[in-house]
Amino acid sequence: MPRPLPLDEDFYPPFEGFPAGGLEFLKRLRRNNNRPWFQKHKEEYEELVRFPMQSLIAGIARRMADSAPDMEFHPRKSIFRIYRDTRFSKNKTPYKTNIAASFKFRGAKSPTENPGLYLGIEPGEIYVGGGLYMPTGPQLKKIRQSMAARPDDFLDIVTNARFRKEFGGIEGDRLQRAPLGYPPNHPMIEYLKHRQFYIGKEYGDAVCRRANFLETVVAVYEMCLPFVRWLKDAAR
């Protein structure tokens, strides 16, 4: 198949659904996760996986320009590298078997250590959501302080009926006991135990193959924004 023509970074064609060939490529990569195979099939990755993701991100950027002007949706920079960091992992396979992107607030340096939005596409696991996946120690301390000092601001978001219906609750690792400095009977204790803070929705493969997957992603992100913005204000 021919390589897609190079485009200006601000222009990508309308997203028409993540191609079946892209999902199939990721399945094949899972079975052939080695450098010689990937180098031989790299053009397929660029055309069937990365390029559709870039078109999707460009569509998200256009759709969310008004509702999220404080966030960056960049078709090239927002996508995670396909190369795995194997330095501290027992799993030495060199490539990720998904394609994912993280969208940060303007001015934030790291997309993983700051609140933001996330999109991951992997065969059998499509995830759309947002939050703070790896808070630093100081960030975690500030978030807990904000919860304790101004609980109503936080509870207005996470106990909202639509929030509960769409997300159920906050995901992520939690402590078994009350964090240091907070009594076990603190009224916010179940939230204060969290060490990660993220929300999202999972979908099957068929959803991401439809052209209206763009609308699905935008709808989830707009529901995530109050929670993600609260985290940003609390953690700084």
MOGIJO-V80767 format. One record per residue. RES is the residue in three letters. PHI is phi in radians with two decimals (none if undefined). Layout:
[[RES PHI] [RES PHI]]
This chain:
[[MET none] [PRO -1.24] [ARG -1.20] [PRO -1.04] [LEU -1.09] [PRO -1.14] [LEU -2.14] [ASP -1.01] [GLU -1.11] [ASP -1.67] [PHE -2.28] [TYR -2.39] [PRO -1.18] [PRO -0.99] [PHE -1.23] [GLU -2.06] [GLY 1.91] [PHE -1.27] [PRO -1.20] [ALA -1.01] [GLY -1.11] [GLY -1.21] [LEU -1.14] [GLU -1.14] [PHE -1.06] [LEU -1.13] [LYS -1.16] [ARG -1.15] [LEU -1.10] [ARG -1.06] [ARG -1.47] [ASN -2.28] [ASN -1.45] [ASN -2.61] [ARG -1.12] [PRO -1.01] [TRP -1.15] [PHE -1.13] [GLN -1.06] [LYS -1.19] [HIS -2.00] [LYS -1.10] [GLU -1.12] [GLU -1.13] [TYR -1.05] [GLU -1.09] [GLU -1.42] [LEU -1.67] [VAL -2.07] [ARG -1.20] [PHE -1.11] [PRO -1.07] [MET -1.14] [GLN -1.11] [SER -1.13] [LEU -1.12] [ILE -1.13] [ALA -1.08] [GLY -1.15] [ILE -1.07] [ALA -1.03] [ARG -1.16] [ARG -1.23] [MET -1.85] [ALA -1.04] [ASP -1.51] [SER -1.43] [ALA -2.42] [PRO -1.17] [ASP -1.53] [MET -2.08] [GLU -1.81] [PHE -2.15] [HIS -1.99] [PRO -1.02] [ARG -1.82] [LYS -1.32] [SER -1.40] [ILE -1.43] [PHE -1.21] [ARG -1.10] [ILE -1.36] [TYR -1.39] [ARG -1.41] [ASP -1.56] [THR -1.72] [ARG -1.05] [PHE -2.06] [SER -2.10] [LYS -1.25] [ASN -1.43] [LYS -1.72] [THR -1.11] [PRO -1.42] [TYR -2.17] [LYS -1.30] [THR -1.85] [ASN -2.41] [ILE -2.20] [ALA -2.48] [ALA -2.50] [SER -2.23] [PHE -2.03] [LYS -1.87] [PHE -1.26] [ARG -1.04] [GLY 1.66] [ALA -1.26] [LYS -1.48] [SER -1.87] [PRO -1.34] [THR -1.77] [GLU -1.80] [ASN -2.40] [PRO -1.05] [GLY -3.04] [LEU -1.94] [TYR -2.44] [LEU -2.47] [GLY -2.29] [ILE -2.14] [GLU -2.54] [PRO -0.90] [GLY 1.50] [GLU -2.65] [ILE -1.88] [TYR -2.24] [VAL -2.28] [GLY -3.04] [GLY -2.99] [GLY 2.56] [LEU -2.32] [TYR -1.50] [MET -2.27] [PRO -1.15] [THR -1.30] [GLY -0.98] [PRO -1.07] [GLN -1.12] [LEU -1.06] [LYS -1.09] [LYS -1.17] [ILE -1.08] [ARG -1.13] [GLN -1.08] [SER -1.16] [MET -1.04] [ALA -1.26] [ALA -1.40] [ARG -2.32] [PRO -1.09] [ASP -1.10] [ASP -1.05] [PHE -1.28] [LEU -1.15] [ASP -1.02] [ILE -1.47] [VAL -1.43] [THR -1.80] [ASN -1.01] [ALA -1.05] [ARG -1.22] [PHE -1.01] [ARG -1.13] [LYS -1.18] [GLU -1.39] [PHE -1.97] [GLY 1.42] [GLY 3.12] [ILE -1.46] [GLU -1.67] [GLY 2.05] [ASP -1.10] [ARG -2.35] [LEU -1.27] [GLN -1.38] [ARG -2.11] [ALA -1.09] [PRO -1.16] [LEU -0.96] [GLY 1.70] [TYR -2.18] [PRO -1.25] [PRO -1.06] [ASN -1.71] [HIS -1.04] [PRO -1.05] [MET -1.85] [ILE -1.04] [GLU -1.17] [TYR -1.47] [LEU -1.15] [LYS -1.26] [HIS -1.14] [ARG -1.94] [GLN -2.32] [PHE -2.45] [TYR -2.60] [ILE -2.36] [GLY 3.07] [LYS -2.33] [GLU -1.86] [TYR -2.40] [GLY -1.47] [ASP -1.00] [ALA -1.05] [VAL -1.13] [CYS -1.31] [ARG -1.45] [ARG -1.54] [ALA -1.08] [ASN -1.40] [PHE -1.05] [LEU -0.99] [GLU -1.12] [THR -1.08] [VAL -1.09] [VAL -1.08] [ALA -1.09] [VAL -1.14] [TYR -1.07] [GLU -1.17] [MET -1.29] [CYS -1.34] [LEU -0.96] [PRO -1.03] [PHE -1.18] [VAL -1.18] [ARG -1.19] [TRP -1.07] [LEU -1.05] [LYS -1.07] [ASP -1.18] [ALA -1.27] [ALA -1.48] [ARG -1.46]]
